[in-house]
Amino acid sequence: MKHSLTSVLSAIGIEVLVLAAAMSFWRPISAAERSSTKHGPPLGGGCESHKLPSDTRSVFSIGCVGVSGETTASATPTASDGAVFVEFVSVLRHPRCMNCHSRGDFPRQGNDSHPHTMNVRRGPEGHGVTAEKCSTCHQDHNLAGAHMPPGAPNWGLPPPTTPLIWQDLSDGQICRSIKDPKKNKNRNLDQLVEHLTEDKLVAWGWNPGEGRDPIPMSHDEFAAKVKKWRSAGAPCPADTAQNAVVVAPLTEGVQNGVRQQ
């Protein structure tokens, strides 16, 4: 009986020593280390890496279960990786937006984004030159009839000092470009969101007049996603081969229009 009791106490003592040894090697992962797990879990499943005796590894692994699970979860895309921006970037790429934010010193027209007829130019303030001012044909509302001149308040292009061109840019490049005060008319983030969601000229894209395709995503959905992006800290997606833009060759009509400019 005495021998059995001694054996039990010895076994308990050994387990206590093993547990104590394991805990001496373990420490909670820091916030900085936790952020690094986005690029793959560190050695030891998220805990500090140590070479432990084989009889302590099982106990050590118990202490890392929670951290290991967190590392796995962090691999899931979240708002912090710019995915929320990708949810609405298709609106910015639509011809109703892109025709005023494309390369060149002139606006574009139509779903094929051909250069504006009559050799219309941007001008020093974005509202045309000489007698060919935007306001010559474009009013603050759409004119009735198919393919008649469209209109909205402040109709025109961004000025040449801040043209905000995003044609042929990747998702990440567009994101960084529209946030850059040197390119977006010195807007801060709140002012940018207000411009995207409340400006009547931007809203024209959902009511472009007879004969033109409106932006397919509803304005309410677009505005909600833009504000969600702001709430997430306005993160931009990384530039990868998956979100790189494939530039389609210009049609013959567009090429001719460019040469005529």
N, C-alpha and C positions, 0 to 999 in steps of 0.2 A: 504494500500500500504506500509506504513512504517512498519507495523507488519510483512508483508511478507518478506520484505527486511531483517529485523532483524532475521527472522527464517533462511533465506538462509545463512546469514553470520555466524550464530551460527552453522549451519550444517557444513559449510566449516571449521570453527575453530575446531570442534570436529575431523574431518577427519585428519587435520594437526597434532593435538595432538596425535592421534592414530598412524599415520605414524612415527612421531618423537619417540614415545615410542618403536615402533617395531625396528626402526633402531638403537636405543641405545642398544638393545640386540644382534644385528647382528654384526658379523665380518667375514672377508674372512677367509677361511680355509688355514692353513699353509701347506708348502710342506711336512713336517713330518706327519701331520694329513692326507694329501691327500694320502700318500703312505699306510697308515693304512687301507684305504678303500678297499684294495684288499681282506681283510678278513671280509668284511661286512660293510655296511654303518653305521656311527655313529648315535646316536640319533639326531633327527631334520633334517634328510635327508642330512647330510654332514655339517651343520652349528653347532656352539656351542649350546649345549643343555641348555635350560632355561625353566622354568615354566612361561608361558605367560598367561595373561588374555585371555579369550575366544574371546574377540572382537579384539584382535591383531593377533591372529594366522593366519588369512587369509593373512594379509599383510606380516607377517613373512615368510610364506611359499613362497611368491613371491620372496623374497630375496634369497631363497635357491634353486630355480629351477635349475640354472646353475650347482651348486655343486651336486645336487641330480642326474642330468643327467650324470655328470662325474663319480660319484660313480658306476652307472650302467654299464658304458662303461668299467671301470677298471676290471670288473669281466670277461671280454672277454680275453682268453689266448693271450699273446703277446710274442714277442721274448725275453722279459725280464724274462719270467718264465721257460726258458729252452726248450720250445717247438721246437725251431729251431734245437737244438741238436738231438732231437728225429727223425727229418726228415732224418738224414743220419746215425743214429746209426746202422741200419740194415746192412750197409756195414761192419762195424767193427765186427759184429756178423757172417758174412759169413765165411764159412770154408777157403776161400782163405786167410783171415786175421787171423781168430781164430786159425788155425793150428799152427801158430807161436806165439800165445799169450795165450796159454792154460796152465792149471796146469800141473806140472811135469817137470822134467829136460830133456825133449826130445821133438822133433818136432812131429807133427801128419801129417797124409796123408788122402786124399780122402774126399768125402762129408760126410762120417760117422766119420771123424776125429779119425781114429784108430792110435795107436802109430806107428811111423816110423819103418819099418822093419830093420833088421840087427842091432838092439839094438843101434841105433844112439843116442848120448848124446849131451847135450848143449855144454859142455866144458867151459874152463875158460874165453873165449872171445866170446862165442856164435857160434863158427865155428867148433864144433866137438872136438874129442879127438884122440890122437895118429894117427894111419893110417886112421881112419875114419873121416877125415876132410870133411866138406861140399864140398870143391872144388874138392875132389876126383871124385865125380859124377856130381856135379852141376857146370855148366859154367856160363858165363854172358849172356846166351841166352838159349831158349828152344831147346832141341834136336828134330830133325824131327821124327815123328812117334807117334802113339797112346801110351799114358802112358809112354813115354820115360822121362828121368830125365828133369825136368824143370830147368830154370835158369834165373838169372838176376844179374846185378852188386851187389856186396856185399851180396851174398846169405848167409843167416844164421839166427840164432835166436838172440834176444836181449841178452846181456851178463847177467850173473847171478847176478851181482850187481844191475842191473835195468831191471829185466825180463819183466816188464809191462804186467802182466797177468790180463786179464779181463774176463776169462771164469766164468760163473755163477754169474756175478755181475749185479746189476740193471743198468738202464740207467744213473741214477745220479752218481752211483759209478764209472762207466766207464768214465764218463765225468770228474769227479774229479781226477781220476787216471791218465788219459792221460795228464792232465794239471800239475800234480805234478812233479817238476824237479827231485825229488828224485827217481822217477820211469820212467821218459821219457828221460833219458840220459842228464839231466840238460838243457833241451830245454825251452826257453821262448815261449810265445804264438805265436809270428811270426815264430819262428823256427819250432814249432809244426805244424803250418798250412803249412809251406813249405814242411815238411816231408810228411804230409798226401796228399798233392796235386801235388807234383813234384818229389818225390823220385821214382827212377826207380824200386826199389824193391817193393814198394807199388803198383805202376802202373802195375806190373806183374799180379795182381789180375784180371785185365781186359783182359789179354792176357796170360792165364795160360798154353797154349799148348794143343795139340790134346788129346781128351779124358777127359778133365776137364771142369767143368762148370765155366764160368767167372762170375764175380759179375754182377747181373742183372741191377742195376742202372748205367747209363752211367757215365764215368769218368768226363765229363764236368759238369753234374748235381751235382755229388758228390762234386767236387771242388767248385762250386758256392755256395752250401749250407754250406760248411765248412767256406768259406770266409764270408758268411752272418752271421754265428755264431760268428766269430771273431769280425765283425763290431758291433754286438749287445752287445759286452762285454764278449763273451764266457760264457754265463750263463749255469748253470747245472740244469736239472730238479730235482724236489723234489722226494725223495724216498717214494713211496706210494704202496699200494697193487696192484694198476692198472698197474704199470710198473715193478713190481717185476718179476724176471726171474723164470720161471718154469723149473727146472732142470730135463731133461729126464734121465731115467736110462740108463747106458751104455749097449750097445749090448753085447752079449756073446763073440763075437770076440774081442771087445775092452777090456772087462774084462780079457780075457785070455792074451791079449797083455800086459796089465798093470801088471798082475801077473808075466809074464815072465821077466819084467824089474827088 
